[in-house]
Amino acid sequence: MEFTFQSYEILIIGLMVMGLFLAIIPVGRGDARLRGYRLSLILMALSFICLGTYCLFKARLPRELLFIPFFISSHIQVCLLGLAHLNLLNLNIVNKRRVLLNFCPMLVCVAVYAAVQPFCPFVRLTSWSTLFHSLSNPSVVVRVLWLLVYIGQIVFYAFTFFRHERVYSQELGNFLSDAPDCRYRLALYSFIGALVAGLDSVCICLTLDKFWGGLFNLIMLALYAVMCAFFVQYPSIFFKISSIITEAPEEVSAPTPAEDSWSALKERISAEKLFLAEGLTVEQLAGTLRVSKNALSKMINTNEGVNFNTFIGGLRVAEAKTRMREHPEMSFAELAAAVGYSEQSNFSRQFKAITGFTPGEYRKRFHLG
């Protein structure tokens, strides 16, 4: 079957093309806010090119299980991909010290294997039976332990990313009126792709079967294509959320106005229907009310017990229910736009979260149209 050869060639070409594309993609160098994005692009490009280079030379290397060159290449991949995604959620997470710490497990494994190998007979692991019969050999044991360290680092990146992603999602809710833009969720999907790619590497490392090797190659290429697509279109998301991840220093210590001040501001928001502005952010609303964005966010959290997203959503859903009664002929797309949602899916999701019904269910239940 030619499946393995073809998929392998496609994998090399695809990785190299995408890696070079990410390396040369034009990014506004005059915009300091995109420094973190440029760094993530570099990390991603290095990841693609590194894997493509390994694949290019792999054909000249012997095929065996728990292959040391493959371990080194895969470990580099997981570090670069992990840091590239984490950097998009936390611009302070990637620095020289962090990079060194992330590569330490691989460097330790390389050092231990290099120290053990000269004193042990070399064993080429060409089958699972060979592996099991060679577990008394310290160098083979080190390779097995290396695989566990590699899997452990994948788990570490998953834990770290999802922890930061949860905090970041909460911050989005404090500053954006729409439910966090579905395009932002691509960051999560891209990381899941990176996570699966890491686990896919484990499968490749543990199989010598040509068919499965070819299938894993194609899966790997598809996952890298998903990551590439996300990173290319990330700036369109970034400029919507940049004010959240790049806090202005003077706003951090801004005092929170008294409760009576909030009552007046809340009344103005409702009376002037300021919540109907499409894509409203806490920064835009704060500018209209002449308070700092952090102060406004804190007032809502303290006095309403919810974040900005939920507070504005409550006002919008109440307005939507009123308009359903007054204008039963309105479509849900028109209704969503009328009450300030940039996407109907965000309107439907938040409407159900607040009322327990989708807009369609609500209209039928209360005979509004």
C-alpha positions as CSV (number, residue, x, y, z in Angstrom):
1,M,0.0,0.0,0.0
2,E,1.4,3.4,-1.0
3,F,-0.6,5.2,1.8
4,T,2.4,5.6,4.1
5,F,4.8,7.0,1.5
6,Q,2.3,9.5,0.2
7,S,1.1,10.7,3.6
8,Y,4.7,11.1,4.7
9,E,5.6,13.2,1.7
10,I,2.5,15.3,2.1
11,L,3.3,15.8,5.8
12,I,6.8,17.1,5.1
13,I,5.6,19.5,2.4
14,G,2.7,20.7,4.4
15,L,4.7,21.3,7.5
16,M,7.5,23.2,5.7
17,V,5.0,25.4,3.7
18,M,3.0,26.3,6.8
19,G,6.1,26.9,8.9
20,L,7.6,29.2,6.4
21,F,4.3,31.0,5.9
22,L,4.0,31.6,9.7
23,A,7.6,32.8,9.8
24,I,7.1,35.5,7.1
25,I,3.5,36.5,7.6
26,P,3.4,40.3,7.9
27,V,2.6,41.6,11.3
28,G,2.3,45.3,12.2
29,R,5.7,45.9,13.8
30,G,4.7,49.4,14.8
31,D,2.1,48.1,17.2
32,A,3.6,47.1,20.5
33,R,0.4,45.3,21.5
34,L,1.2,42.6,18.9
35,R,4.6,41.7,20.3
36,G,3.2,38.7,22.1
37,Y,1.4,37.6,18.9
38,R,4.7,37.9,16.9
39,L,6.4,35.8,19.6
40,S,3.7,33.1,19.3
41,L,4.0,33.1,15.5
42,I,7.8,32.5,15.8
43,L,7.3,29.7,18.3
44,M,4.7,28.1,16.0
45,A,6.9,28.5,12.9
46,L,9.8,26.9,14.7
47,S,7.6,24.0,15.7
48,F,6.4,23.4,12.2
49,I,9.8,23.7,10.6
50,C,11.5,21.5,13.3
51,L,9.0,18.7,12.8
52,G,9.2,19.0,9.0
53,T,13.1,18.9,9.2
54,Y,12.9,15.7,11.4
55,C,10.5,14.1,9.0
56,L,12.8,15.0,6.1
57,F,15.7,13.1,7.6
58,K,13.6,10.3,9.2
59,A,13.6,8.2,6.0
60,R,17.4,7.8,6.4
61,L,17.0,6.7,10.0
62,P,16.2,3.1,11.2
63,R,12.6,2.4,12.2
64,E,12.2,1.4,15.9
65,L,10.0,1.9,18.9
66,L,10.8,4.6,21.4
67,F,13.2,6.2,19.0
68,I,15.5,8.8,20.7
69,P,15.6,11.3,17.7
70,F,11.8,11.1,17.6
71,F,11.6,11.8,21.4
72,I,13.8,14.9,21.0
73,S,11.8,16.2,18.1
74,S,8.4,15.5,19.8
75,H,9.6,17.1,23.1
76,I,10.6,20.2,21.2
77,Q,7.2,20.2,19.6
78,V,5.2,20.0,22.8
79,C,7.3,22.8,24.4
80,L,7.0,25.2,21.4
81,L,3.3,24.5,20.8
82,G,2.5,24.8,24.5
83,L,4.3,28.1,25.0
84,A,2.9,29.5,21.8
85,H,-0.7,28.9,23.0
86,L,-0.1,29.9,26.6
87,N,1.5,33.2,25.3
88,L,-1.8,34.2,23.7
89,L,-3.6,33.9,27.0
90,N,-1.0,35.5,29.2
91,L,1.5,37.8,27.7
92,N,3.8,37.5,30.7
93,I,4.2,33.7,30.6
94,V,6.9,33.4,28.0
95,N,10.4,34.6,29.1
96,K,13.9,33.2,29.0
97,R,13.5,31.5,32.4
98,R,10.2,29.9,31.5
99,V,11.5,28.6,28.2
100,L,14.5,27.1,30.0
101,L,12.3,25.4,32.6
102,N,10.0,24.0,29.9
103,F,12.9,22.4,28.1
104,C,14.6,21.1,31.3
105,P,12.7,17.7,31.3
106,M,14.0,17.0,27.7
107,L,17.5,18.1,28.6
108,V,17.5,15.9,31.7
109,C,16.3,12.9,29.7
110,V,19.0,13.5,27.1
111,A,21.7,13.7,29.7
112,V,20.5,10.6,31.6
113,Y,20.3,8.6,28.3
114,A,23.8,9.8,27.2
115,A,25.2,8.8,30.6
116,V,23.7,5.3,30.6
117,Q,24.1,4.3,27.0
118,P,27.9,3.8,26.9
119,F,27.6,1.2,29.7
120,C,24.8,-0.8,28.1
121,P,24.6,-2.9,24.9
122,F,22.6,-1.1,22.2
123,V,19.2,-2.6,21.6
124,R,17.2,-1.8,18.5
125,L,13.6,-2.0,19.4
126,T,12.0,-3.4,16.2
127,S,9.0,-5.0,17.9
128,W,7.0,-5.1,21.1
129,S,8.5,-8.5,22.0
130,T,12.0,-7.1,21.7
131,L,11.0,-4.2,24.0
132,F,9.6,-6.4,26.7
133,H,12.6,-8.8,26.6
134,S,15.0,-5.8,26.9
135,L,13.5,-4.1,30.0
136,S,16.5,-5.4,32.0
137,N,18.7,-3.1,29.9
138,P,19.0,0.3,31.7
139,S,19.1,2.3,28.4
140,V,15.7,0.8,27.4
141,V,14.3,1.6,30.8
142,V,15.4,5.2,30.3
143,R,13.6,5.3,27.0
144,V,10.4,4.0,28.6
145,L,10.8,6.6,31.4
146,W,11.4,9.3,28.8
147,L,8.0,8.4,27.2
148,L,6.3,8.8,30.6
149,V,8.1,12.2,31.1
150,Y,6.9,13.3,27.6
151,I,3.3,12.3,28.4
152,G,3.6,14.0,31.8
153,Q,4.7,17.2,30.1
154,I,1.7,17.1,27.7
155,V,-0.6,16.7,30.8
156,F,1.2,19.7,32.4
157,Y,0.6,21.9,29.4
158,A,-3.1,20.8,29.3
159,F,-3.5,21.6,33.0
160,T,-1.8,25.0,32.7
161,F,-3.6,26.0,29.6
162,F,-7.1,25.2,30.8
163,R,-6.4,26.9,34.1
164,H,-5.4,30.1,32.3
165,E,-8.2,29.7,29.8
166,R,-10.8,29.5,32.6
167,V,-9.4,32.7,34.2
168,Y,-9.2,34.4,30.8
169,S,-12.8,33.5,30.0
170,Q,-13.9,35.1,33.3
171,E,-12.0,38.2,32.4
172,L,-13.7,38.4,29.0
173,G,-17.0,38.3,30.9
174,N,-15.9,41.3,33.0
175,F,-15.1,43.4,29.9
176,L,-17.3,42.2,26.9
177,S,-21.0,42.5,26.6
178,D,-21.4,39.7,24.1
179,A,-20.8,36.1,25.4
180,P,-17.1,35.7,24.5
181,D,-16.8,35.8,20.7
182,C,-17.0,32.3,19.3
183,R,-13.9,33.1,17.2
184,Y,-12.0,33.4,20.4
185,R,-13.0,29.8,21.2
186,L,-10.7,28.8,18.3
187,A,-7.8,29.4,20.7
188,L,-9.2,26.6,22.8
189,Y,-9.8,24.4,19.7
190,S,-6.3,25.1,18.5
191,F,-4.7,24.1,21.8
192,I,-6.8,20.9,21.8
193,G,-5.4,20.3,18.3
194,A,-1.9,20.7,19.7
195,L,-2.8,18.4,22.6
196,V,-4.0,15.7,20.3
197,A,-1.0,16.2,18.1
198,G,1.2,15.5,21.1
199,L,-0.8,12.3,21.9
200,D,-0.6,11.4,18.2
201,S,3.2,11.6,18.5
202,V,3.0,9.0,21.3
203,C,1.0,6.7,19.0
204,I,3.6,7.2,16.2
205,C,6.4,6.4,18.7
206,L,4.7,3.2,19.7
207,T,3.9,1.7,16.3
208,L,5.9,0.4,13.4
209,D,2.8,-0.5,11.3
210,K,2.9,1.3,8.0
211,F,-0.8,1.8,7.6
212,W,-1.2,3.3,11.1
213,G,1.9,5.3,10.7
214,G,0.5,6.8,7.5
215,L,-2.9,7.5,9.1
216,F,-1.2,9.2,12.1
217,N,0.8,11.4,9.6
218,L,-2.3,12.6,8.0
219,I,-4.0,13.3,11.3
220,M,-0.9,15.2,12.4
221,L,-1.0,17.4,9.3
222,A,-4.7,18.1,9.7
223,L,-4.2,19.2,13.3
224,Y,-1.3,21.5,12.4
225,A,-3.4,23.0,9.6
226,V,-6.1,23.9,12.2
227,M,-3.4,25.5,14.4
228,C,-2.0,27.4,11.5
229,A,-5.5,28.7,10.5
230,F,-6.2,30.0,14.0
231,F,-2.8,31.8,14.4
232,V,-3.2,33.5,11.0
233,Q,-6.6,35.0,11.8
234,Y,-5.9,35.7,15.5
235,P,-5.3,39.5,15.0
236,S,-9.0,40.0,14.2
237,I,-9.8,38.6,17.6
238,F,-6.9,40.3,19.3
239,F,-7.9,43.8,18.6
240,K,-11.3,43.1,20.2
241,I,-9.8,41.8,23.4
242,S,-6.4,43.6,23.6
243,S,-7.6,46.0,26.2
244,I,-8.4,43.1,28.4
245,I,-5.0,41.4,28.2
246,T,-3.0,44.7,28.2
247,E,-4.2,46.5,31.2
248,A,-3.4,50.2,31.5
249,P,-1.3,50.7,34.6
250,E,-3.2,53.8,35.8
251,E,-6.5,51.9,35.8
252,V,-5.4,49.1,38.0
253,S,-5.5,51.2,41.2
254,A,-8.5,53.3,40.2
255,P,-10.9,53.7,43.3
256,T,-14.3,52.2,43.2
257,P,-17.1,54.8,43.5
258,A,-19.6,54.6,46.3
259,E,-22.8,52.5,46.1
260,D,-24.9,55.6,45.6
261,S,-22.8,56.6,42.6
262,W,-23.5,53.1,41.1
263,S,-27.2,53.6,41.6
264,A,-27.1,56.8,39.5
265,L,-25.0,55.2,36.9
266,K,-27.2,52.1,36.7
267,E,-30.3,54.3,36.3
268,R,-28.6,56.2,33.4
269,I,-27.6,52.9,31.7
270,S,-31.2,51.8,31.8
271,A,-32.9,55.1,31.0
272,E,-30.7,55.9,28.1
273,K,-30.5,52.2,27.0
274,L,-26.8,52.4,26.7
275,F,-26.7,48.6,26.9
276,L,-28.1,48.4,23.3
277,A,-24.9,49.4,21.6
278,E,-23.7,46.5,19.5
279,G,-20.5,44.8,20.7
280,L,-20.5,47.1,23.8
281,T,-17.4,46.7,25.9
282,V,-16.9,47.9,29.5
283,E,-14.3,50.4,28.2
284,Q,-16.8,52.0,25.8
285,L,-19.5,52.2,28.5
286,A,-17.0,53.5,31.0
287,G,-16.1,56.3,28.6
288,T,-19.7,57.3,28.2
289,L,-20.2,57.3,32.0
290,R,-16.9,59.0,32.5
291,V,-15.5,56.4,34.9
292,S,-12.5,54.0,34.5
293,K,-13.2,50.6,33.0
294,N,-11.8,48.8,36.0
295,A,-13.9,50.9,38.4
296,L,-17.0,50.2,36.4
297,S,-16.3,46.5,36.3
298,K,-15.7,46.4,40.0
299,M,-18.9,48.3,40.7
300,I,-20.9,45.8,38.7
301,N,-19.2,42.9,40.4
302,T,-19.7,44.4,43.9
303,N,-23.2,45.8,43.6
304,E,-24.8,43.4,41.2
305,G,-22.9,40.2,42.1
306,V,-22.3,39.4,38.5
307,N,-19.8,40.3,35.8
308,F,-20.3,42.9,33.1
309,N,-21.3,40.3,30.5
310,T,-24.1,38.9,32.7
311,F,-25.3,42.4,33.8
312,I,-25.6,43.7,30.3
313,G,-27.1,40.4,29.1
314,G,-29.8,40.7,31.7
315,L,-30.8,44.2,30.5
316,R,-30.7,43.1,26.9
317,V,-32.8,40.0,27.5
318,A,-35.4,42.0,29.4
319,E,-35.5,44.4,26.4
320,A,-35.7,41.5,24.0
321,K,-38.8,40.1,25.9
322,T,-40.4,43.5,25.7
323,R,-39.8,43.8,22.0
324,M,-41.1,40.2,21.5
325,R,-44.4,41.3,23.0
326,E,-44.5,44.6,21.1
327,H,-43.2,43.4,17.8
328,P,-44.1,39.6,17.4
329,E,-43.3,39.8,13.7
330,M,-39.5,40.4,14.3
331,S,-37.2,37.6,13.4
332,F,-34.7,36.5,15.9
333,A,-31.8,37.8,13.8
334,E,-33.4,41.2,13.8
335,L,-34.2,41.0,17.5
336,A,-30.6,40.0,18.4
337,A,-29.2,43.0,16.4
338,A,-31.8,45.3,17.9
339,V,-30.8,44.6,21.5
340,G,-27.1,44.9,20.8
341,Y,-25.7,41.4,19.9
342,S,-23.2,41.1,17.1
343,E,-24.1,37.5,16.6
344,Q,-27.5,35.7,16.9
345,S,-25.8,32.7,18.5
346,N,-24.6,34.8,21.4
347,F,-28.1,36.2,21.8
348,S,-29.7,32.7,21.9
349,R,-27.1,31.4,24.2
350,Q,-27.4,34.2,26.7
351,F,-31.2,34.3,26.4
352,K,-31.4,30.7,27.4
353,A,-28.9,31.1,30.2
354,I,-31.0,33.8,31.8
355,T,-34.6,32.6,31.1
356,G,-34.1,28.9,30.8
357,F,-35.6,28.9,27.3
358,T,-34.3,29.6,23.8
359,P,-36.0,32.6,22.2
360,G,-38.1,30.3,20.0
361,E,-39.2,28.3,23.1
362,Y,-40.0,31.5,25.0
363,R,-42.1,32.9,22.1
364,K,-44.1,29.7,21.8
365,R,-44.5,29.2,25.6
366,F,-45.9,32.7,26.1
367,H,-47.8,32.9,22.8
368,L,-45.9,35.9,21.6
369,G,-45.9,35.2,17.9
